[in-house]
Amino acid sequence: MKTEKQGEKNVTEKKKAGIAQRFLNGVEIVGNKLPDPFILFAGLAVLIIIVSAIFSAFGATVIHPGSGEELPVKNLASAEGLQFILTSMLDNFTGFAPLGLVLSMMLGIGLAEKVGMLDYAIKKTILKSPPALITYTVVFVGIMGNIASDAAMVLVPPLAAMVFYKIGRNPIAGLAAGYAAAGAGFTANLLIAGTDALLAGISTEAAQIINEDMVVTPIDNWYFNIVSVFVLTVVGGLVTTKFIEPRLGEYKGEEVKEAVTEDPPNAGKALRNAVIAGGVYIAIILGAILMPNSPLTNEDGGIVPSPFLDGIIPIILFFFIIIGTVYGMTVGNIKSSKDVANFMAESMKDMASYIVLIFAIAQFIAFFSWSNIATWVAVNGAEFLKEAEFTGIGLIIGYIIFTASLNFLITSGSAKWALEAPVFVPMFMQLGYHPAFTQVAYRVADSSTNIVTPMMPYMVIALSFMQKYDKKAGIGTFISLMLPYSICFLLTWIVMILIFFFFEIPFGPGIGPYL
C-alpha cells in the first residue's frame, strides 16, 4: 500500500516537473523569437510612426495635465513629421540624458576595473571573511559587485564556490549565493553606481513628457538602496543556510583542483593606497560642503537641492579615477598618463553595444513624445485607473509583478525601462506618484527575477561553473536553486516598499512616493 502511494506520488511529481519544464521551454522559445534589443526599439520607432498616422487620421487629442492645452496626436508620417525625424535624429541621440551619465560613470569605474582593483578587492573581501560570516560576506559582496556592472555575475559565483569548497561546505551552495546576490540584488548598493545614472536619465526623459522641469537624479533611490543592501544580505544568507545547503546536502562530488591566479605582489599595498586616496578625496568634498557659503550647497546651506547633487556624477567620476589611478600606479599597471587614457578607452570598448542600443532607444522615446502619443496614453491610462478605483499602493504592487514577469522575455534592464518608462512614469505622475518612486518599483521587480529567466546570458556561464562540481547539473537544476532567492528577494522588497510608503520614509534625499 505504501509502495503504491509512493508510486502515485512519484508520478504526480514527474507530471509537475513536466509542466514546469514545458513552461520553461515555452519561455525560452518565445524569448528566442524576440529580436535583438536594437532591432526591437528600431521596430517600435517604426510602429510609433504608423500608430501616429492612424491616431492623427481619427483626430485624436489630449488635454495636457500641466498646461491645460489641447494637444492633437501629431502624424510622424506627415511632411512635418518627416522633417522632425530627419532634423532631430542626431540631437535625440547626443542629447539623450543616460548617454552622457553612463559613459562618464564608466570612464572612472572602468579604469578601476581594468587596472585590476575591483577584482582584487572583491576576491580579498570574500577570502578574508571569518568562516561564520562567509555566507553573508558572499551575498554582501555579490550585491555590492554591481558597481562593476554585470562583471559581478561572472566574477563572484566561482570565487564563492571556491571558498565554500575550501572550508568543507558544498561549493554549489556558494556559487548559488554568489550568483543570486549579484543578479537578484543587482539594483542595491551603498554607492551610487552606473545603474543609478542610467535609470535616472531614462526616468527624466519620460517624466518630462508631462513636466519639462522634472528631473530624476542618480541619488533619488539612494536611501532605499542602502537599506536594501543590508536587508537582502541577511535574507540571502538565510536562504542559503536554511534552504539551499540542506537541499544540496554534503558535497560528494569529485575532487576539484582550483585554478589559482597570482595577484601582483604589491596588490595589498596598492589597495591600501587607493583606500587612503579615496578617503582623502571624500574628506575634501565633505570639507567643501561644510564650509561657510559653500559653492556646493544651496542658498540656505542645504544639499537638497544643491550644486553638489547636480554635480554628483562628476564627483563620483573623479573618485574612481583617483582610486583607480593610485592602485594602477602602485601595482605598475599605470606607468604614464597615457596608460590612464588607454585603460579608459578599453572600458569604453565594453560600452559599444550600449551606445548602439541607446541610438535606437533615443529615437523611440523622441518619436513617442513628439507625436503626443505618450501624453495620450498616460492621461487616458490614468483616467481609466481612476475610474476603476485602482490607484493606491495595490497598483504599484501590480506593476511590480507585471515587470517581474516581463523580465522572462526582456532581460536587459535598461532596454526594459526604456520601454516601460515613457508609459508608466507619466501615467503614475498623473496619479500623483513621483517618477523616482515608480523607478524604485521597477528596479526591485527587474532585479528579483534576473536569476530565474533562461534568457539571462550569464546563467549559462554560471551553469558552466556549476557543472565543474556537478556534471549532471542542467538549467532546471540551476533555476530550482535560484527560485527561493528570487521569491524571497521580491517579497522582501515589496514589504520594504510598503514600509517606506506607509511610514513616509524618503527613498532618497527629499524624495517621497508623491509629487
C-alpha positions in Angstrom: 0.0 0.0 0.0 2.8 2.3 1.0 4.7 1.5 -2.3 1.5 2.2 -4.3 1.1 5.6 -2.7 4.8 6.3 -3.2 4.4 5.4 -6.8 1.5 7.7 -7.2 3.4 10.5 -5.5 6.4 10.0 -7.9 4.1 10.1 -10.9 2.5 13.4 -9.6 5.9 14.9 -9.1 7.0 13.9 -12.6 3.9 15.5 -14.0 4.5 18.7 -12.1 8.2 18.6 -13.2 7.0 18.1 -16.8 4.6 21.1 -16.6 7.4 23.3 -15.2 9.8 22.1 -17.9 7.2 22.8 -20.7 6.7 26.2 -19.2 10.4 27.0 -19.2 10.7 25.6 -22.7 7.9 27.9 -23.8 9.5 30.9 -22.3 12.8 30.0 -24.0 11.1 29.6 -27.4 9.2 32.9 -27.1 12.2 34.8 -25.8 14.4 33.5 -28.5 12.0 34.8 -31.1 12.4 38.3 -29.8 14.8 40.3 -32.0 18.0 42.0 -30.7 17.1 45.0 -28.5 18.4 47.4 -31.1 16.1 45.9 -33.8 13.3 45.8 -31.2 13.4 49.5 -30.5 14.0 50.4 -34.1 10.9 48.4 -34.9 9.0 50.1 -32.1 10.0 53.5 -33.5 8.6 52.5 -36.9 5.4 51.3 -35.1 5.0 54.7 -33.4 5.2 56.3 -36.9 2.3 54.1 -38.1 0.2 54.5 -35.0 0.7 58.3 -35.0 -0.7 58.4 -38.6 -3.7 56.3 -37.5 -4.4 58.4 -34.4 -4.0 61.6 -36.4 -6.4 60.4 -39.1 -9.1 59.9 -36.4 -8.4 63.3 -34.9 -7.2 62.0 -31.5 -6.4 64.8 -29.0 -5.5 65.0 -25.3 -5.6 67.7 -22.7 -2.1 68.3 -21.3 -2.3 67.9 -17.5 0.1 70.7 -16.8 -0.8 73.5 -19.2 -4.4 72.5 -19.8 -3.7 72.9 -23.6 -5.5 70.6 -26.0 -2.8 68.6 -27.9 -3.5 66.8 -31.1 -1.7 63.5 -31.8 0.8 64.5 -34.5 1.4 62.5 -37.6 5.1 61.3 -37.9 4.4 60.2 -41.4 3.4 63.7 -42.5 5.8 66.3 -44.0 6.2 67.9 -40.6 6.8 64.6 -39.0 9.4 63.6 -41.6 11.2 66.9 -41.0 11.3 66.2 -37.3 12.6 62.7 -37.8 15.5 63.8 -40.0 16.4 67.0 -38.3 16.2 65.7 -34.7 17.8 62.3 -35.1 21.3 63.3 -34.1 20.1 65.6 -31.3 17.9 62.8 -30.0 21.0 60.6 -29.7 23.6 63.0 -28.4 21.1 64.8 -26.1 19.7 61.6 -24.6 20.3 62.0 -20.8 21.5 58.5 -19.9 24.2 58.5 -22.6 26.5 61.1 -21.0 25.7 60.0 -17.5 26.6 56.3 -18.0 29.6 56.9 -20.2 31.0 59.4 -17.7 30.5 57.0 -14.8 32.1 54.1 -16.7 35.2 56.2 -17.5 36.0 56.1 -13.8 34.6 52.7 -12.8 36.0 51.1 -16.0 39.5 52.4 -15.1 39.3 50.9 -11.6 38.2 47.6 -13.2 40.8 47.5 -16.0 43.7 48.1 -13.6 42.5 45.1 -11.6 41.4 47.0 -8.4 37.8 45.8 -8.3 38.6 42.2 -9.0 41.2 42.2 -6.2 39.0 44.0 -3.7 36.1 41.5 -4.3 38.4 38.5 -4.1 40.1 39.5 -0.9 36.9 40.5 0.8 35.5 37.0 0.4 38.7 35.1 1.1 39.5 37.0 4.3 36.0 36.8 5.8 35.6 34.8 9.1 34.1 31.3 8.4 31.0 32.1 10.4 30.3 35.1 8.2 31.3 33.6 4.8 27.8 33.2 3.5 26.7 36.7 4.4 30.0 38.1 3.0 29.4 36.3 -0.3 25.9 37.8 -0.5 27.1 41.2 0.5 30.0 41.3 -2.0 27.7 39.9 -4.7 25.2 42.7 -4.1 27.9 45.4 -3.9 29.6 43.9 -7.0 27.1 45.7 -9.3 29.4 48.7 -9.0 31.3 46.8 -11.7 28.0 46.3 -13.6 27.4 42.7 -15.0 31.0 41.7 -14.2 30.0 40.6 -10.7 27.7 37.9 -12.1 30.8 36.3 -13.7 33.4 37.0 -11.0 31.6 36.4 -7.7 30.0 32.9 -8.2 33.2 30.9 -9.0 35.1 32.7 -6.2 32.3 31.9 -3.7 32.2 28.3 -4.9 36.0 28.0 -4.4 35.8 29.4 -0.8 32.9 27.1 0.2 34.8 24.1 -1.2 38.0 25.0 0.7 36.2 25.2 4.0 34.4 21.9 3.5 30.9 23.3 2.5 29.0 22.5 -0.6 30.6 24.7 -3.4 27.3 24.7 -5.4 25.7 26.5 -2.4 28.4 29.1 -2.5 28.0 29.5 -6.3 24.2 29.8 -5.9 24.6 32.5 -3.2 27.1 34.5 -5.2 25.1 34.4 -8.4 21.7 35.1 -6.7 23.2 38.1 -4.8 24.9 39.6 -7.9 21.8 39.0 -10.1 18.7 39.4 -7.9 20.4 42.1 -5.8 21.7 44.0 -8.8 19.9 47.3 -8.1 21.0 47.7 -4.5 24.3 49.3 -3.5 25.8 51.5 -0.8 27.4 53.6 -3.5 26.0 55.4 -6.5 26.5 53.1 -9.4 26.2 53.3 -13.2 22.8 51.7 -12.9 21.5 54.7 -10.9 22.7 57.2 -13.6 21.3 55.1 -16.4 17.8 54.6 -15.0 17.6 58.2 -13.7 18.4 59.5 -17.1 15.6 57.4 -18.8 13.2 58.4 -16.0 13.9 62.1 -16.5 13.3 61.8 -20.2 9.9 60.0 -19.5 8.9 62.4 -16.7 9.5 65.5 -18.9 6.7 64.2 -21.2 4.4 65.6 -18.5 6.6 68.2 -16.7 9.5 69.5 -18.7 11.2 70.7 -15.4 11.1 67.3 -13.7 14.5 65.8 -13.1 15.2 62.4 -11.5 18.8 62.3 -10.2 21.0 59.3 -9.6 20.6 59.6 -5.8 16.8 59.7 -5.7 16.7 56.0 -4.7 19.9 56.0 -2.7 18.4 55.6 0.9 16.2 52.7 -0.3 19.2 51.1 -2.0 21.4 51.4 1.2 18.8 49.7 3.4 18.3 47.1 0.7 21.9 46.0 0.8 21.8 45.1 4.5 18.3 43.6 4.4 19.0 41.5 1.4 22.3 40.4 2.8 20.5 38.9 5.7 17.7 37.4 3.6 20.2 35.9 1.1 22.3 34.4 3.8 19.3 32.8 5.5 18.0 31.4 2.2 21.4 29.8 1.6 21.8 28.3 5.1 18.2 27.3 5.7 17.0 26.2 2.2 19.8 25.8 -0.3 22.5 23.9 1.7 20.0 21.5 3.4 18.6 20.8 -0.1 22.0 20.1 -1.6 23.4 18.2 1.4 27.1 17.4 1.8 29.2 17.7 -1.3 30.2 14.3 -2.5 31.4 15.1 -6.0 34.9 14.6 -7.4 37.8 16.4 -6.0 38.3 19.7 -7.8 41.6 21.4 -8.5 41.0 25.1 -8.2 42.9 27.3 -10.6 44.8 29.9 -8.7 45.6 33.2 -10.4 48.5 35.1 -8.9 47.9 38.7 -7.7 50.5 41.3 -8.1 53.0 41.1 -5.2 52.1 44.7 -4.1 48.4 44.4 -4.7 47.6 44.7 -1.0 49.7 47.9 -0.7 48.0 49.2 -3.8 44.5 48.7 -2.4 45.5 50.3 0.8 46.9 53.3 -1.0 43.7 53.5 -3.1 41.5 53.5 0.0 43.6 56.2 1.6 43.4 58.3 -1.6 39.7 57.8 -1.7 39.3 58.8 1.9 41.3 62.0 1.4 39.1 62.8 -1.6 35.9 62.2 0.3 37.2 64.3 3.2 37.9 67.2 0.8 34.4 67.0 -0.6 32.9 66.9 2.9 35.0 69.9 3.9 33.9 71.8 0.9 30.2 71.1 1.7 30.6 72.1 5.4 32.5 75.3 4.8 30.5 78.6 5.2 28.9 79.8 2.0 30.0 76.6 0.3 29.7 76.6 -3.5 28.3 73.1 -3.3 25.3 73.9 -1.2 22.1 75.9 -1.8 21.5 79.4 -0.5 20.2 78.0 2.8 23.3 75.8 3.3 21.4 72.6 2.5 22.1 70.0 -0.1 18.6 69.2 -1.3 18.6 70.7 -4.0 22.2 71.9 -4.4 25.1 72.1 -6.9 26.5 69.1 -5.0 23.6 66.9 -6.0 23.5 68.4 -9.5 27.2 67.5 -9.9 27.2 64.1 -8.2 28.2 62.2 -11.4 31.5 64.2 -12.0 32.2 63.9 -8.3 31.9 60.1 -8.4 33.8 60.0 -11.7 36.8 61.8 -10.1 36.6 59.5 -7.1 37.0 56.3 -9.2 39.7 58.0 -11.4 41.7 58.8 -8.3 41.5 55.4 -6.6 41.9 53.5 -9.9 45.0 55.6 -10.8 46.6 55.2 -7.4 46.0 51.4 -7.5 47.3 51.1 -11.1 50.4 53.2 -10.3 51.3 51.1 -7.2 50.9 47.7 -8.9 52.8 49.0 -12.0 49.9 48.8 -14.5 50.0 52.6 -14.9 53.4 53.9 -15.8 52.4 57.2 -17.6 49.4 59.4 -18.2 49.0 57.6 -21.5 48.1 54.4 -19.7 45.3 56.1 -17.8 43.7 57.2 -21.1 44.3 53.7 -22.6 42.5 51.9 -19.8 39.6 54.4 -20.0 39.5 53.7 -23.8 39.4 49.9 -23.1 36.4 50.4 -20.7 34.6 52.4 -23.5 35.0 49.5 -25.9 32.9 47.4 -23.5 30.2 50.1 -23.8 30.0 49.8 -27.6 26.8 47.7 -27.6 25.2 50.0 -25.1 25.9 53.1 -27.3 24.4 51.3 -30.3 21.3 50.4 -28.3 20.9 54.0 -27.0 20.7 55.3 -30.6 17.5 53.3 -31.2 16.1 53.9 -27.7 16.6 57.7 -28.1 14.6 57.7 -31.4 11.8 55.6 -30.0 11.3 57.9 -26.9 11.6 61.1 -29.0 9.0 59.9 -31.5 6.8 58.7 -28.7 7.0 62.1 -27.1 6.8 64.4 -30.1 3.7 62.7 -31.5 1.9 63.2 -28.2 1.0 59.5 -28.1 2.9 59.3 -24.8 0.8 62.0 -23.2 -2.4 60.5 -24.7 -1.6 57.1 -23.3 -0.5 58.5 -19.9 -3.6 60.7 -19.4 -6.1 58.1 -20.7 -4.5 55.3 -18.8 -4.5 57.3 -15.6 -8.2 58.2 -16.1 -9.0 54.5 -16.7 -7.2 53.5 -13.5 -9.0 56.3 -11.5 -12.4 55.2 -12.8 -11.6 51.6 -11.9 -10.6 52.9 -8.5 -7.2 51.1 -8.8 -4.9 53.9 -7.9 -3.4 53.0 -4.4 -0.4 51.0 -3.4 -2.1 47.9 -4.9 -1.5 49.4 -8.3 2.3 49.7 -7.6 2.4 46.1 -6.4 0.6 45.0 -9.5 3.1 46.9 -11.6 6.0 45.2 -9.8 4.5 41.8 -10.5 3.9 42.7 -14.2 7.6 43.9 -14.6 8.9 40.8 -12.8 7.0 38.6 -15.3 8.1 40.7 -18.3 11.8 40.0 -17.2 11.4 36.5 -18.6 11.2 37.9 -22.1 13.3 41.0 -21.9 16.3 40.7 -19.6 18.1 44.0 -20.4 17.2 46.3 -17.5 17.9 49.5 -19.5 16.0 48.3 -22.5 13.0 47.2 -20.5 12.9 50.5 -18.5 13.3 52.5 -21.8 10.2 50.6 -23.0 8.2 51.0 -19.8 9.2 54.4 -18.5 7.6 56.5 -21.3 4.3 54.8 -20.5 4.3 54.2 -16.7 6.2 57.2 -15.4 3.8 59.8 -17.0 0.8 57.6 -16.1 1.8 57.3 -12.4 2.7 61.0 -12.4 -0.9 61.6 -13.4 -2.0 59.7 -10.3 0.3 61.8 -8.1 3.3 59.4 -7.8 6.9 60.7 -8.0 8.9 59.3 -11.0 11.6 58.2 -8.6 9.0 56.1 -6.7 7.9 54.4 -9.9 11.6 53.8 -10.7 12.0 52.0 -7.3 9.1 49.7 -8.1 10.7 49.0 -11.5 14.1 48.3 -10.1 13.1 45.8 -7.5 10.9 43.9 -10.0 13.6 43.8 -12.6 16.4 42.7 -10.3 14.4 39.9 -8.5 13.7 37.7 -11.5 17.1 38.3 -13.2 18.3 34.9 -11.9 15.4 32.7 -12.9 15.0 33.7 -16.5 16.7 31.4 -19.1 17.1 34.4 -21.3 19.8 35.9 -19.0 23.1 35.2 -20.8 25.1 35.0 -17.6 23.0 32.0 -16.5 24.9 29.8 -19.0 28.2 31.0 -17.6 27.2 30.3 -14.0 25.8 26.9 -15.1 29.2 26.0 -16.6 30.8 26.8 -13.3 28.3 24.6 -11.5 28.9 21.7 -13.9 32.5 21.8 -12.7 31.2 20.4 -9.4 28.2 18.5 -10.7 28.5 17.3 -14.3 24.8 16.4 -14.4 23.5 19.8 -13.4 21.3 21.5 -16.0 19.2 24.6 -16.5 16.4 23.0 -14.3 18.9 22.4 -11.5 20.1 25.9 -11.7 16.7 27.5 -11.7 15.4 25.3 -8.9 18.3 26.7 -6.8 17.6 30.3 -7.8 13.9 30.3 -7.3 13.9 30.6 -3.5 16.2 33.6 -3.7 14.1 35.2 -6.4 10.8 34.8 -4.5 12.3 35.8 -1.1 14.1 38.9 -2.6 10.9 40.0 -4.4 8.7 39.6 -1.3 11.2 41.3 0.9 11.4 44.2 -1.4 7.7 44.6 -1.7 7.5 44.6 2.1 10.2 47.3 2.2 8.3 49.4 -0.3 5.2 49.2 1.8 7.2 50.2 4.9 8.8 53.2 3.1 5.4 54.1 1.6 3.2 54.0 4.8 5.8 55.4 7.2 6.8 58.1 4.7 10.4 57.2 4.8 12.3 59.1 1.9 13.6 56.9 -0.9 16.4 59.4 -1.5 17.2 62.9 -0.4 13.9 64.8 -0.4 12.1 62.0 -2.4 8.8 60.5 -1.1 6.2 58.5 -3.0 4.2 61.5 -4.0 5.0 64.5 -6.2 
